[in-house]
Amino acid sequence: MHSPAPRLGTCSRSRPVRLLGWVAAVLILLAVFALYTAPGFMVMLANQAWACF
């Protein structure tokens, strides 16, 4: 008899990899939000982006 196809996410390594991905995404978002609290940095970044045009 034919066995069913394995489900995605059943690998024992997928849970740590997914957790690491979520942790990395949260850290990146926190870093971006922290940059918004530094107005001098945001002005410098806007000036550099504007200089490209």
C-alpha positions in Angstrom: 0.0 0.0 0.0 1.1 3.5 -0.7 2.3 5.6 2.3 1.2 9.2 2.5 3.6 11.9 1.6 5.5 13.4 4.5 4.2 16.7 5.8 6.2 19.9 5.6 7.8 20.9 8.8 8.2 17.4 10.2 12.0 17.4 9.9 13.7 17.7 13.3 15.9 20.5 12.0 13.1 22.7 10.7 11.9 23.9 14.1 15.3 25.4 15.1 15.7 26.9 11.7 12.3 28.5 11.8 12.9 29.8 15.3 16.2 31.3 14.2 14.4 33.0 11.2 11.8 34.5 13.5 14.4 35.7 15.9 16.4 37.3 13.1 13.3 39.0 11.7 12.4 40.4 15.1 15.9 41.7 15.7 16.0 43.4 12.3 12.6 45.1 12.9 13.8 46.3 16.3 16.9 47.7 14.8 14.9 49.6 12.2 12.5 51.0 14.7 15.5 52.0 16.9 16.9 54.0 14.0 13.7 56.0 13.8 14.4 57.3 17.3 17.7 58.9 16.0 16.5 61.9 14.0 20.1 62.9 13.0 20.6 59.5 11.4 17.4 59.6 9.5 18.2 63.1 8.1 21.6 61.9 7.0 20.1 58.8 5.4 17.5 61.0 3.6 20.2 63.4 2.4 22.3 60.5 1.0 19.3 59.0 -0.7 18.3 62.4 -2.2 21.9 62.9 -3.4 21.5 59.8 -5.7 18.9 61.7 -7.7 
